[in-house]
Amino acid sequence: MAITLQRVFNVRRAEVLPVVLAMLFFFCVLTALMMLRPAREALGMRGGLDTVRWLFVGTALVTLLVNPIFGLLVSRFRRIVFISFTYLFFAFSLVVFYLLIALSPEAIGVISGQVFYVWFSVFNLFSSMVFWALMSDRFSLEQSKRFFALIAVGGTLGAIFGPWLATMLATPFGTPALLLVSSGFLMLALCAAGVLVHIQPAQTISGKNGCAAVQPAADERVMGGGAWDGIKAVCQSRYLAGIAAYVIILAIMATFLYFTRLQMVAALGDEMDSRTTLFAQIDLITQIATLVIQVLVSGHLMKRLGVHITLALLPVTVLFGFIGLAAVGSLAALIVFESAFRAVQRAVMRPARETLFTVLSSEDKYKAKAFVDTFIYRAGDVAGAQLEGALGRLGMGLAAVASVAVPLAIVWAGLAIWLGRTQQRIAVSNLPE
């Protein structure tokens, strides 16, 4: 495996172990998430689509409340401590949900399902955010271009393995047992994170010109600052505000596609098991398409096309996807579009977007990134959900959604180009004189 990584993916000998650990870390996180995602979707639909839109609002509010708590942890504790706290908290929550189901099954209803939906959405955002924050903290911009896409393969394998494992375990052990298994994978992820932090020193931005340097002692220091520093940084930096705008548009587009899928699936019937099965099948198709793109092309895109072009590929996919979906309007077309969207998002756009943070300070990598990847993303969800609902009330269907999505995708592509070029300017200014 080490030889393959060195020859095919341009990973140097000293980088093999950190990359493998990062892949294992992401594999465990995505396995834990994707085991439970189909059940979340089915539970969320119990109250109807309008309820799901309000669940988006609830999730956004919860992420806003959690952000200063996470910022406080980052300010007061060493990296491995607040990373451990995050994953331990979610693992403990899964055990609590399991005990609730096992000891009081009569308490499980629509309201508890909605609570789980909001909790899982927050869990999804923070677990992925902490992972990528650690990656941008461990690896330089040059390294991120070479193997962030490869590290993402570990997550895709976990996203494929999770639903498969769920189908294997649900019948003999029952669905509640999946919560304990998911909790176990979070513990494995935390172990991989601990070893990675130990063997791969932090990349810090310091010095007169913001010179990038490897500083092992940085892991032992507390970053300091305040709980609200991440929010302030986004408001004060054009670059971070641009990343936030990119994420908002991403969330709006994903939400348009998400509610289009819910509507088409709802039209097929209201039987929960069949909905869960269909959601799982769509996820499986998406993950396979993602894996193919990651293995064959994504590792070379950033090196050859640059971050700015790579970031613009998803807006272009959305542009043509919504045009095609509005023209055809079938479930099959939706599955093709969603598979392409998710594959490009996870295999191409996400690694490229994470490189944007490698040129920033450690505080911004954790605090500002937490605010952008959680509250800003969920705020985009809310905007997309409410806008999609308003367009739906006009009675124009997919045509109305496409009429908004297409021009927004053009703006999105322009923003991607600007972010990639700004990143390069920051990287040059960070070089020592």
C-alpha positions in Angstrom: 0.0 0.0 0.0 2.8 2.4 0.9 4.5 1.9 -2.5 1.1 2.5 -4.3 0.6 5.7 -2.4 4.1 6.9 -3.2 3.9 6.1 -6.9 0.3 6.7 -7.9 -0.8 9.5 -5.5 2.5 11.4 -5.2 2.8 10.7 -1.4 6.3 10.8 -0.2 7.7 8.2 2.1 7.6 10.3 5.3 4.0 11.3 4.5 2.6 7.7 4.1 1.8 7.0 7.8 0.1 10.4 8.4 -2.0 10.1 5.3 -3.0 6.5 6.1 -4.0 7.6 9.6 -6.0 10.5 8.2 -7.8 8.2 5.9 -8.6 5.8 8.8 -9.8 8.7 10.9 -12.2 9.9 8.1 -13.3 6.3 7.4 -14.4 5.8 11.0 -16.2 9.2 11.1 -18.1 8.6 7.9 -18.9 5.1 8.9 -20.5 6.3 12.1 -22.4 9.0 10.3 -23.7 7.0 7.3 -24.9 4.1 9.4 -27.6 6.4 10.8 -28.3 8.9 8.0 -31.1 6.9 6.2 -33.0 6.6 9.5 -32.7 10.3 10.1 -34.2 11.1 6.7 -37.1 8.8 7.3 -37.7 10.1 10.8 -37.6 13.7 9.6 -40.3 13.1 7.0 -42.8 11.8 9.5 -44.1 15.3 10.1 -44.2 16.3 6.4 -42.0 18.5 4.3 -43.0 21.7 6.0 -41.8 20.2 9.3 -38.4 19.4 7.8 -38.1 23.0 6.7 -38.6 24.1 10.3 -36.2 21.4 11.5 -33.6 23.2 9.4 -34.3 26.4 11.4 -33.9 24.5 14.6 -30.6 23.0 13.5 -29.3 26.4 12.6 -30.2 27.8 16.0 -28.6 24.9 17.8 -25.3 25.3 15.8 -25.3 29.0 16.6 -25.6 28.2 20.3 -22.9 25.5 20.1 -20.4 27.7 18.3 -19.3 29.8 21.2 -19.0 26.7 23.4 -16.7 25.1 20.8 -14.8 28.4 20.5 -14.4 28.5 24.3 -13.0 24.9 24.2 -10.5 25.9 21.5 -9.5 29.0 23.5 -9.0 27.1 26.8 -7.6 23.7 25.9 -4.9 22.0 23.8 -5.9 20.7 20.3 -6.2 17.0 21.2 -8.3 17.9 24.3 -11.0 19.8 22.5 -11.0 17.4 19.6 -11.4 14.5 22.1 -14.2 16.3 23.9 -16.1 16.8 20.6 -16.1 13.2 19.6 -16.6 11.9 23.2 -19.6 14.1 23.5 -21.3 12.7 20.4 -20.3 9.2 21.2 -21.9 9.6 24.7 -25.0 11.1 23.1 -25.4 8.0 20.9 -25.3 5.8 24.0 -28.0 8.0 25.6 -30.2 7.6 22.6 -29.7 3.9 22.7 -30.6 3.6 26.4 -33.7 5.8 25.7 -34.9 3.4 23.0 -34.0 0.3 24.9 -35.5 1.3 28.2 -38.4 3.5 27.1 -39.5 2.5 23.6 -42.9 4.0 24.2 -41.3 7.4 24.4 -40.2 7.2 20.8 -42.5 9.3 18.6 -42.6 12.2 16.2 -41.1 14.7 18.6 -38.2 12.4 19.6 -37.6 11.7 16.0 -37.4 15.4 15.3 -35.0 15.8 18.2 -32.8 13.1 16.7 -33.0 14.7 13.3 -31.6 18.1 14.7 -29.0 16.3 16.9 -27.8 14.2 14.0 -27.5 17.3 11.7 -25.4 19.0 14.3 -23.4 15.8 14.8 -22.8 15.6 11.1 -21.5 19.1 10.7 -19.2 19.2 13.8 -17.7 15.8 13.3 -16.7 16.6 9.7 -15.7 20.1 10.5 -13.3 19.0 13.3 -11.8 16.4 11.0 -11.0 18.9 8.2 -9.9 21.5 10.6 -7.3 19.1 11.9 -6.2 18.2 8.4 -5.7 21.9 7.5 -3.7 22.2 10.7 -1.5 19.2 10.0 -0.7 19.7 6.3 0.6 22.6 4.3 -1.0 24.1 1.2 1.4 22.2 -1.1 0.6 18.9 0.7 -3.1 19.6 0.7 -3.2 19.9 -3.1 -1.4 16.6 -3.4 -3.4 14.4 -1.1 -6.5 15.9 0.4 -8.5 14.2 -2.3 -6.8 10.9 -1.4 -7.6 11.4 2.3 -11.2 12.0 1.2 -11.2 8.5 -0.2 -11.1 7.2 3.3 -14.3 9.0 4.1 -16.0 7.7 0.9 -15.1 4.1 1.8 -16.6 4.8 5.2 -19.7 6.2 3.6 -20.1 3.0 1.6 -19.2 0.7 4.5 -21.6 2.4 7.0 -24.9 1.7 5.1 -23.7 -1.8 4.2 -22.8 -2.6 7.8 -26.2 -1.1 8.9 -28.0 -3.6 6.6 -26.0 -6.5 8.0 -26.6 -5.6 11.7 -30.1 -4.2 11.7 -31.9 -7.5 11.3 -30.0 -9.7 13.8 -29.4 -7.0 16.5 -32.1 -4.4 15.8 -31.9 -0.8 14.7 -31.1 0.6 18.2 -27.8 -1.4 18.3 -26.6 0.6 15.3 -26.2 3.6 17.7 -23.7 1.7 19.9 -21.8 0.5 16.8 -21.7 4.1 15.5 -20.4 5.2 18.9 -17.7 2.6 18.7 -16.5 3.9 15.4 -16.2 7.4 16.8 -13.9 6.0 19.5 -11.8 4.4 16.8 -11.7 7.8 15.0 -10.5 9.5 18.1 -7.7 7.0 18.5 -6.5 7.6 14.9 -6.7 11.4 15.6 -4.6 11.0 18.7 -1.8 9.1 16.9 -2.0 11.6 14.0 -1.6 14.6 16.3 1.4 12.9 17.9 3.3 12.0 14.7 2.4 15.0 12.5 3.2 18.4 14.0 1.0 21.4 13.4 1.6 23.7 10.5 1.4 27.2 12.0 1.4 30.7 10.5 3.7 33.0 12.4 6.4 35.6 11.9 6.6 39.0 10.4 5.0 38.0 7.1 2.9 35.2 8.4 5.6 32.6 7.4 4.4 29.0 7.5 6.4 26.7 9.7 6.2 23.3 11.4 6.1 23.8 15.1 5.7 20.7 17.3 5.4 22.8 20.4 2.2 24.4 19.0 0.2 21.3 20.0 1.1 21.8 23.6 0.0 25.4 23.6 -3.5 26.8 24.3 -4.6 29.1 21.4 -6.2 31.6 23.7 -8.6 34.3 22.6 -12.3 34.4 23.1 -15.3 32.3 22.4 -16.6 34.6 19.7 -13.3 35.1 17.8 -14.4 32.9 14.9 -17.5 35.0 14.2 -15.5 38.2 14.4 -12.8 36.9 12.0 -15.4 36.1 9.4 -16.9 39.6 9.7 -13.5 41.3 9.4 -11.8 39.3 6.6 -12.9 39.5 3.0 -11.3 36.1 2.3 -13.2 34.4 5.1 -16.4 36.2 4.2 -15.9 34.9 0.6 -15.6 31.4 1.9 -18.7 31.9 4.0 -20.6 33.1 0.9 -19.4 30.1 -1.1 -20.7 27.8 1.6 -24.0 29.6 1.8 -24.6 29.1 -1.9 -23.5 25.5 -1.6 -26.0 24.9 1.1 -28.8 26.6 -0.8 -28.1 24.4 -3.9 -27.9 21.3 -1.8 -31.2 22.2 -0.1 -32.9 22.7 -3.4 -31.8 19.3 -4.5 -32.7 17.8 -1.1 -36.3 18.9 -1.1 -36.7 18.0 -4.7 -35.7 14.5 -3.7 -38.0 14.4 -0.7 -40.9 15.5 -2.9 -40.3 12.8 -5.5 -39.8 10.1 -2.8 -43.0 11.3 -0.9 -44.9 10.9 -4.2 -44.1 7.2 -4.2 -45.8 6.5 -0.9 -45.6 7.1 2.9 -44.3 3.7 4.0 -41.2 4.4 6.2 -39.2 1.2 5.4 -39.5 1.7 1.7 -38.4 5.4 2.0 -35.4 4.4 4.1 -34.4 1.8 1.6 -34.7 4.2 -1.3 -32.6 6.8 0.6 -30.0 4.2 1.3 -29.9 3.1 -2.4 -29.4 6.8 -3.5 -26.6 7.2 -0.9 -24.9 4.0 -2.2 -25.0 5.1 -5.8 -23.7 8.5 -4.8 -20.8 7.1 -2.8 -19.7 4.7 -5.5 -19.7 7.5 -8.1 -17.7 9.6 -5.6 -15.1 6.8 -5.1 -14.6 6.4 -8.8 -14.0 10.1 -9.3 -11.7 10.3 -6.3 -9.5 7.4 -7.4 -9.3 8.3 -11.1 -9.2 12.0 -11.4 -9.6 14.2 -8.3 -6.1 13.7 -7.0 -4.7 15.4 -10.1 -7.2 18.2 -10.6 -5.9 20.7 -8.1 -2.3 20.2 -9.2 -3.1 20.6 -12.9 -6.1 23.0 -12.9 -5.5 24.9 -9.7 -7.8 25.4 -6.7 -9.9 28.1 -8.4 -10.9 25.9 -11.4 -11.5 22.9 -9.1 -13.8 25.0 -6.9 -15.8 26.1 -9.9 -16.5 22.5 -11.2 -19.4 22.1 -8.7 -21.2 25.3 -9.7 -20.9 24.2 -13.4 -22.3 20.8 -12.5 -25.2 22.5 -10.7 -25.8 24.8 -13.6 -26.3 22.0 -16.2 -27.9 19.7 -13.6 -30.8 21.9 -12.8 -31.4 22.8 -16.5 -31.5 19.0 -17.3 -33.7 18.2 -14.2 -36.2 21.0 -15.1 -36.4 19.6 -18.7 -36.8 15.9 -17.8 -38.4 16.0 -14.3 -38.1 12.3 -13.5 -36.8 10.4 -10.5 -34.2 8.8 -12.6 -32.9 12.2 -13.7 -32.8 13.3 -10.1 -30.8 10.3 -9.1 -28.3 11.0 -11.9 -28.0 14.7 -11.0 -27.8 14.1 -7.2 -25.2 11.4 -7.7 -23.1 13.8 -9.9 -23.6 16.7 -7.4 -22.6 14.7 -4.4 -19.7 13.0 -6.2 -18.2 16.3 -7.4 -19.0 17.9 -4.0 -17.2 15.3 -2.0 -14.5 14.1 -4.3 -13.5 17.4 -5.9 -15.0 20.5 -4.2 -14.6 19.5 -0.6 -10.9 18.8 -0.7 -10.3 22.0 -2.7 -12.4 24.0 -0.3 -10.4 22.7 2.7 -7.2 23.8 1.1 -8.5 27.4 1.5 -7.9 27.2 5.2 -4.3 26.0 5.0 -3.0 29.5 4.5 -4.8 30.8 7.7 -3.7 31.0 11.3 -4.5 28.1 13.7 -7.2 30.1 15.4 -9.0 30.7 12.1 -8.6 27.0 11.1 -10.6 26.0 14.1 -12.7 29.0 15.3 -13.7 30.7 12.0 -13.9 27.4 10.2 -16.3 26.1 12.9 -18.6 29.1 12.4 -18.5 28.8 8.6 -18.9 25.0 8.4 -21.7 24.8 11.0 -23.9 27.9 11.5 -23.2 29.5 8.1 -23.9 26.2 6.3 -27.1 25.7 8.3 -28.1 29.3 7.7 -27.8 28.5 3.9 -29.9 25.5 4.5 -32.6 27.6 6.1 -32.5 30.1 3.3 -32.7 27.4 0.7 -35.5 25.6 2.5 -37.7 28.7 2.8 -36.9 29.9 -0.7 -37.7 26.4 -2.1 -41.0 26.4 -0.2 -41.9 29.9 -1.5 -41.2 28.8 -5.0 -43.2 25.7 -4.5 -46.2 27.7 -3.5 -46.0 29.5 -6.8 -47.0 26.2 -8.5 -44.2 26.3 -11.1 -42.4 23.2 -9.8 -38.9 22.5 -11.0 -38.9 25.4 -13.5 -39.2 27.9 -10.6 -36.3 26.3 -8.7 -34.1 26.2 -11.9 -34.8 29.9 -12.6 -33.2 30.7 -9.3 -30.5 28.0 -9.2 -29.0 28.7 -12.7 -28.1 32.4 -12.2 -27.0 31.7 -8.7 -24.7 29.0 -10.0 -23.0 31.5 -12.3 -22.3 33.9 -9.4 -21.1 30.9 -7.4 -18.6 30.0 -10.1 -17.2 33.5 -10.2 -16.8 33.5 -6.4 -14.9 30.2 -6.7 -12.4 31.7 -9.1 -11.9 34.7 -6.8 -11.3 32.5 -3.7 -8.7 30.3 -5.5 -6.8 33.3 -6.8 -6.9 35.1 -3.4 -5.6 31.9 -1.7 -2.6 32.0 -4.0 -1.9 35.7 -3.1 -2.1 34.9 0.6 0.2 31.9 0.2 2.8 34.1 -1.6 2.6 36.7 1.1 3.2 34.0 3.7 6.5 33.0 2.1 9.6 34.1 4.1 11.5 37.1 2.7 
